[in-house]
């Protein structure tokens, strides 16, 4: 999130996340990419253990990764648990979005709302007010 002056996730936490491996698999896939396509999220989730072989997202299984990634910001971890892991995320995206995309949107809103240093210039001021509006609803 470019408007937050702090990194959303310490780069060291991305080690072991199979992003490149999953991107390579997607490039080989005959399926066209679409707005609601969750192929990348499902691949990563499956390889990290929070998506089952049949594509079911197990939110409780992502909790240790969230706690580890954001452990230095306990307020953020609690907000993610409360609003994303232990809550229905159906309102965090379009109807055609899969639950993983909606979870990602929820996580991004929680992060935006807890950003320790926000850039208020230009479009960033609009993004922060939009995040605040979403958070309030």
C-alpha positions as CSV (number, residue, x, y, z in Angstrom):
1,X,0.0,0.0,0.0
2,X,1.9,3.0,-1.3
3,X,0.1,5.6,0.8
4,X,1.3,4.1,4.0
5,X,4.9,5.1,4.7
6,X,5.5,1.9,6.6
7,X,5.8,-1.4,4.7
8,X,2.6,-3.5,5.0
9,X,4.6,-6.7,5.6
10,X,8.2,-6.9,6.5
11,X,10.0,-8.2,3.4
12,X,11.7,-10.9,5.5
13,X,8.2,-12.4,6.1
14,X,7.7,-12.9,2.4
15,X,10.5,-15.5,2.3
16,X,8.8,-18.9,2.0
17,X,5.7,-17.4,0.5
18,X,5.4,-19.2,-2.9
19,X,4.5,-16.1,-4.9
20,X,6.9,-16.7,-7.8
21,X,6.1,-20.5,-7.9
22,X,2.4,-19.7,-8.1
23,X,2.9,-17.0,-10.7
24,X,4.8,-19.5,-12.9
25,X,1.9,-22.0,-12.6
26,X,-0.6,-19.3,-13.5
27,X,1.4,-18.4,-16.6
28,X,1.1,-22.0,-17.8
29,X,-2.6,-22.1,-17.1
30,X,-5.0,-21.9,-20.0
31,X,-7.5,-20.0,-17.9
32,X,-7.8,-16.3,-18.7
33,X,-7.2,-13.9,-15.8
34,X,-10.2,-12.0,-14.7
35,X,-11.2,-9.6,-12.0
36,X,-12.8,-12.3,-9.9
37,X,-10.2,-15.0,-10.5
38,X,-8.6,-16.3,-7.3
39,X,-6.1,-18.7,-8.8
40,X,-3.0,-16.9,-7.4
41,X,-4.6,-16.5,-3.9
42,X,-5.7,-20.2,-3.9
43,X,-2.3,-21.4,-5.0
44,X,-0.5,-19.4,-2.3
45,X,-3.0,-20.5,0.3
46,X,-2.8,-24.1,-0.7
47,X,1.0,-24.1,-0.5
48,X,1.0,-22.3,2.8
49,X,-1.7,-24.6,4.3
50,X,-4.7,-22.4,4.7
51,X,-6.6,-23.5,1.6
52,X,-7.5,-27.2,1.2
53,X,-7.1,-29.3,-2.0
54,X,-10.7,-28.6,-2.9
55,X,-10.2,-24.8,-2.6
56,X,-11.8,-24.3,0.8
57,X,-10.3,-21.3,2.6
58,X,-9.7,-22.1,6.3
59,X,-9.4,-18.7,7.9
60,X,-8.2,-20.0,11.3
61,X,-5.2,-21.6,9.5
62,X,-3.9,-18.2,8.3
63,X,-3.9,-16.8,11.9
64,X,-0.4,-18.0,12.7
65,X,1.0,-16.3,9.6
66,X,-0.8,-13.1,10.4
67,X,0.4,-13.2,14.0
68,X,4.0,-13.8,12.8
69,X,3.9,-11.2,10.0
70,X,2.4,-8.4,12.1
71,X,3.5,-9.5,15.6
72,X,5.1,-6.2,16.3
73,X,1.7,-4.5,15.8
74,X,-0.6,-6.3,18.2
75,X,-3.5,-3.8,17.6
76,X,-3.4,-4.6,13.9
77,X,-3.3,-8.4,14.6
78,X,-6.4,-8.0,16.8
79,X,-8.3,-6.0,14.2
80,X,-7.5,-8.6,11.5
81,X,-8.7,-11.4,13.8
82,X,-11.8,-9.5,14.8
83,X,-12.8,-8.1,11.4
84,X,-11.4,-10.6,8.9
85,X,-10.6,-14.0,10.5
86,X,-13.5,-14.2,13.0
87,X,-16.0,-12.4,10.9
88,X,-17.8,-12.7,7.6
89,X,-15.9,-10.9,4.8
90,X,-18.7,-11.0,2.2
91,X,-19.0,-7.2,2.1
92,X,-15.3,-6.6,1.4
93,X,-15.6,-7.1,-2.4
94,X,-17.8,-7.5,-5.4
95,X,-20.2,-10.5,-5.4
96,X,-18.0,-12.3,-8.0
97,X,-14.9,-12.1,-5.8
98,X,-13.9,-15.3,-4.0
99,X,-13.7,-15.3,-0.2
100,X,-9.8,-15.1,-0.4
101,X,-10.0,-11.8,-2.4
102,X,-12.5,-10.4,0.0
103,X,-10.3,-11.5,2.9
104,X,-7.4,-9.7,1.2
105,X,-9.5,-6.5,0.9
106,X,-10.4,-6.8,4.6
107,X,-6.8,-7.2,5.6
108,X,-5.8,-4.2,3.5
109,X,-8.5,-2.0,5.1
110,X,-7.3,-3.1,8.6
111,X,-3.8,-2.3,7.6
112,X,-4.8,1.1,6.2
113,X,-6.7,2.0,9.3
114,X,-3.7,1.1,11.6
115,X,-1.0,2.7,9.4
116,X,1.4,4.4,11.8
117,X,2.4,7.1,9.2
118,X,0.1,7.9,6.3
119,X,1.0,10.0,3.3
120,X,-1.9,12.6,3.1
121,X,-0.8,14.1,-0.3
122,X,-2.8,13.8,-3.5
123,X,-4.8,10.6,-4.0
124,X,-3.5,9.2,-0.7
125,X,-5.8,11.6,1.2
126,X,-8.7,10.2,-0.8
127,X,-7.7,6.6,-0.1
128,X,-7.5,7.2,3.6
129,X,-11.0,8.7,3.7
130,X,-12.3,5.9,1.6
131,X,-10.7,3.3,4.0
132,X,-12.2,5.2,7.0
133,X,-15.7,5.1,5.3
134,X,-15.4,1.4,4.6
135,X,-14.2,0.7,8.1
136,X,-17.2,2.6,9.6
137,X,-19.7,0.6,7.6
